[in-house]
Amino acid sequence: MRLTTLAALASATLFTAPAFAQDSQPAGGDAASMQPMEVTMKAPDGSDRGTVTVTPTPNGLLFDADLSGLEPGEHGFHVHETGQCEGDFSSAGGHYNPTDKQHGFKVEGGPHAGDMENFTAGDDGSATFEAFNSYLTLSDGDAPVLDSDGSAIIVHGGPDDYESQPAGDAGDRVACGVIGQGS
């Protein structure tokens, strides 16, 4: 009987040990991929417009922005499909939309994965805010911002109306930063 008990205990340990040995990393990747990334934001003339820290979470990406040099008022804030910030920033492409949705929070069939809420710059042209996007991830899932051509954060000159197609009629691109570049 003693030998049977020892054999049962050994079998139980053998089958349960792998479950206890599994990594306890959050969803979305290994510990290195869960580290915050600082994105430097520039104006079309190359002047500094601040930073946006992108922090992966188990439920999406958190954006912590500290911006300056903007016109006072509301601005559109989006993740765009290509990690390039050249010239007038049209090199960043359209809003990041890997799941082929309609633009905007107010339309059926929306939003794009890269659609974010507007923010307001103060009278001094600065803005400090947080935004959360549950559709985006760094490198896995349906909308990874670090895909083969990267992604960029764009600040627009005016507010997104959350419904005009294809991009919300938010005006010129006044600041741009590549996610993952120099991080």
DRENKOL-793002 format. One record per residue: x, z, y of N, C-alpha, C in turn. Coordinates in steps of 0.1 Angstrom, whole numbers, plus 5000, padded with zeros to 4 digits. Each point is the difference from the previous one (the first is absolute). Example, Ala and Ser with C-alpha at 12.3 -4.5 7.8 and 13.67 -1.06 7.14 Angstrom:
REM residues 2
513250784943499150005012500950005012
499649935011500950005011499250085011
//
This chain:
REM residues 183
500850004988499250005012500950005013
501150084999500950005012500649865003
500349934989500649875002498949905005
498850014997498949925005499850035015
500150125004499850045014501249955008
501250014995501149945008499949855001
499649934989499849865001499049965010
498950075000498949975010500550025014
500850115003500550035013501049895004
500949954991500949905003499349875003
499049964993499249885002499350015014
499550115003499350015013501049995011
501150064999501149985010500449865001
500249934989500549875000499049905007
498750024998499049925006499750035015
500150135004499750035014501150005009
501350014995501150005009500149885010
499749884995500149885009499050025012
498850064998499150025011500550095010
500750114996500650095010501249945007
500749914994501249945005499749895010
498749955002499749905009500350035014
500449905008500350025014498750055007
500250085010498950055008500049935014
500449885001500049925012498649975005
499849995013498749965005499749854996
498749965000499749874998500749915010
500449884996500649915010501549984998
500650074990501449974998500950124998
501349975000500950114998500350085013
500750105000500250095011500749925012
500949914997500649925010499049915008
499049954993499049915006499050085008
500050134999499150095007500650055013
501249965003500650055012499549935013
499850075011499649945012501049895005
499549905006500849895006499749995014
501150005009499849985014500149855004
499049965007499949865004500250005015
501049925005500349995014499249895006
499250035010499149905007500749945012
499949875001500649935011499049915007
500349985013499249905008500549864998
499349905004500549864998501349985007
500350075011501349985006501150094994
499750074989501050084993500150145004
499350045011500050145005499350094990
500550125000499450114991498650045003
499250014990498650045002499750134992
501050064994499850124993500149984985
499450104992500150004986498750034993
499949954988498850044991500750044987
499750124996500450054987498949984990
500449934989499149964990500350104988
499050084996500250094990499049974988
500649974988499149984989499450134995
498749994996499350124994499449954987
499550094992499449954988498749925002
499550005013498749935003500149895010
501249965004500249905009501250025009
500049945012501250025009499550075013
500850095005499850075012501049955010
499449965012500849945011500150115011
501250045004500250095012500649925011
499349985010500649915011500450085012
501149965006500450065013500549875008
499149955008500249875007500150035015
500649905007500150015015500249855005
499849995014500249875006498849914998
498950054997498849924998499150015012
499149905002499050015010499050114997
499650085010499050104997498749944994
499450074991498749964994500149984985
498949944995499949984985500849894995
500650014988500849904993499649994986
500049884995499949974985501350044993
499950054988501150054992499849954986
500949914995499849944987501349994992
499949994987501149964992499849854997
501049925003500049854999500749964987
499749884996500449954986501549974998
500849985010501449964998500950105008
501150044994500950095006501049935009
499549945011500849935010499550035014
500950025009499650035014500949915009
499749885001500849905008499149945011
500649975011499349945011498850075005
498849944999498850065005499350084988
500750014989499650084988499049924992
499749875003499249934991500649984986
501350024999500850004987499550104991
499350115005499450104991498749954993
499549895003498849944994498850085004
498949984992498850075002499950144995
498950065001499850144995500349994985
500650114995500350004985498650014993
499849904991498749984994500249954985
500750074992500349954986498749994992
499050075003498750004992499049905006
500349925010499249905005498650055005
500150105008498850065006499749945014
498850035006499749965013500750105010
500249965012500650105010499050095005
500450135002499250105007499350104992
499850115007499350124994498549985001
499549915009498649995003499449884993
500749934991499549894993499950024985
498949944994499950014986501249924994
500650054990501149934994501350035006
500150095009501250045006500450144996
501150055004501049955010501249944992
500949935008501349974995500750134996
500949994991500850114996500850055012
500449915009500950045011499250045013
498750004999499250045012500150155002
500250045012500250145004499150035012
499850125003499250045012500849985013
499349975011500749995013500650135004
500950005009500550125006500049985016
500150115007500049995015501450055005
500649915008501250045008499650075013
500750105003499650075013500449935012
499850065012500349945013501549975001
500950074993501449985000500449904990
499149944992500349894991500550064986
499950134998500450054987498850044991
500350014988499050044990500750064988
499450124996500550074988498750024992
500049954988498850014991500449994986
499150034991500049984986498949914996
500349924990499049914994500250004985
499050004992500149994985499349884995
500649944990499549884994500050024985
498850014994499950024986500149884992
500049885006500149874992501549974997
500950055008501449964999500950094992
501049954993501050074993501349945004
501150074996501349945003500349894990
499950024987500549904991499249974988
498850064999499249984988498549985004
499249974991498549985003499749875005
498849985006499649875005500549965014
500550105007500549975014501350085003
501149964993501350065003500749935013
500450095009500649945013501449964997
500650044990501449964997500049894989
499149905001499949894991501149905003
500049894994501249905000500349965014
499149995010500349965013499850115011
499850124995499950125009498850005008
499950105009498950015009500550055014
499249985010500350055014498950085006
500350095008499050075008499949935014
498849975004499849935013499150095009
500450015012499150065011499649885008
498749995003499449905008499750045014
499949915009499850035014498750065004
499049974991498650055002499550064988
498750055000499450064989499549904990
500050044987499349924990498550035001
499249904999498550025000499450034987
500950004989499650044987499049904993
499849885006499149914994500449855002
500649965011500349865002500949954989
499749884996500949934989500949915007
501349994996500550064988500750135003
500250045012500950125003499650105011
498750005004499650105009500149985015
500649885004500049975014500850115008
501150054995500750115006501149965010
500249875002500949955010501449984995
500949995010501449974997500750114991
501049964993500850104993501150065009
499950125003500850065010501150094994
500050034988501050084993500049974985
501250004994500149964986501150084994
499850044987501150074992499849964986
501249984993500049964986500050134991
499150014991499950114991501249994990
500850104999501150004990501349955005
500049945012501349955006500750115007
501250034995500850105006499650144996
499150014990499550134996500950074990
//
